[in-house]
Amino acid sequence: MSDPDVAAEPPGWWSALLHPSRRGWMLIISAVTTAALLLVAFLLPVPFVKLAPGPTFNVIGQDDGRDVISITGTETYPVSGNLDMTTVYESGGPRGGLTFVDAIASWLDSSDAVVPRELLFPDEVSGEDVRTRQAMLFSTSESNAVAAAMSYLDRPVITDTVVTAVYAGTPADGKLAPRDVIVSINGEPLTGPEQVVSAVRSQPIGSDITFVVRRDGVEVDGVMKDDVEQTQVVTSADNPDSPGTPYIGIGVGELYSAEFPIDFTLEDVGGPSAGLMFATGIVDKLTPGDLTGGNHVAGTGTIEPDGTVGPIGGIRQKLAGARQAGATLFLMPAQHCAEIAGHIPDGLTVTPVTSLEEAVGAVQTYVAGSPVLSCPADAA
């Protein structure tokens, strides 16, 4: 009889596993190495960008206790409901790595999209460049929204030439700032953005360019003041993207404002697609009556100073995000009709618009209980 306290030797493969031969050890090491390499491959960044539904912001409401659109110095009217601007959450590309696992998960989610990085960002674009450009586009959308709303309401529009962006590591970095109003350049009163480009490029590389600007948020004798005039001298350098051409590293454009303060308080949001909803929100606050009638409306679209609505990116993700937030009506640029076919969430009415006037009219029609315009059947 065998001793009951001593286990019998396991037969076959189990014995080989417990007591591997040299060849067995090689197989085990190879298997472990392969598994480790696969794990690393799954976690390494891939050259794709993930687009997913992002947060929504009610432009006639508050964010972090502040009005998203703050209007003072003129009469405003009560508002209710929601006019949501929609966003897209972006991961990968120059802002950070997207792993293979993340990409696979997104491919399986109908509300997400995964696109090759080069379709959105050239290889030489850095994360800082993306943030600067997105901030510039967002600022432009705010400015254009003011102009479009004032034009719609038949109110005056004030136009200034401003610095729209300052790129990191360029000659202007630390001397000029976004939203600086340019009063003069090299002693000449400014007449438009093209004058800045001409002044910089008409002089040799290494020339001093003298700017007189008006800047908000400047400390004077211990007190923060706005609209303070300052002189800044910027020395031009050789443009790395166009050797032989002088540059200082700024974007210049026109800033539109009303005769009274209109301030936008959202932070850490970029891109141009909030323009339509910002303009609609301004109109709602400055006109009698309640535009939404308490309904939940969302939308997206660029806006031009004359009120023209333009296309945007990530429309399918924005539709999904709007419905997830509770929206029942969605305003979008008419150019996206073919793109959204088969991707409209249940319970969401989508209406295409080409102008601010059409957008306001669509909301009024919807609130009145009448059918709104839909995309043509042949758009798909």
Beta strands, then each sheet from edge to edge (+ up, - down):
strand 1: 45-46
strand 2: 48-58
strand 3: 62-63
strand 4: 66-67
strand 5: 69-71
strand 6: 82-92
strand 7: 98-99
strand 8: 113-116
strand 9: 158-166
strand 10: 181-185
strand 11: 188-189
strand 12: 208-215
strand 13: 218-220
strand 14: 223-225
strand 15: 228-235
strand 16: 237-238
strand 17: 246-247
strand 18: 250-257
strand 19: 262-264
strand 20: 296-299
strand 21: 302-303
strand 22: 309-310
strand 23: 329-333
strand 24: 349-353
sheet 1: 1+ 7-
sheet 2: 8+ 2- 6+ 20+ 23+ 24+
sheet 3: 3+ 4-
sheet 4: 5+ 19-
sheet 5: 9+ 18-
sheet 6: 11+ 10- 12+ 15-
sheet 7: 13+ 14-
sheet 8: 16+ 17-
sheet 9: 21+ 22-
end
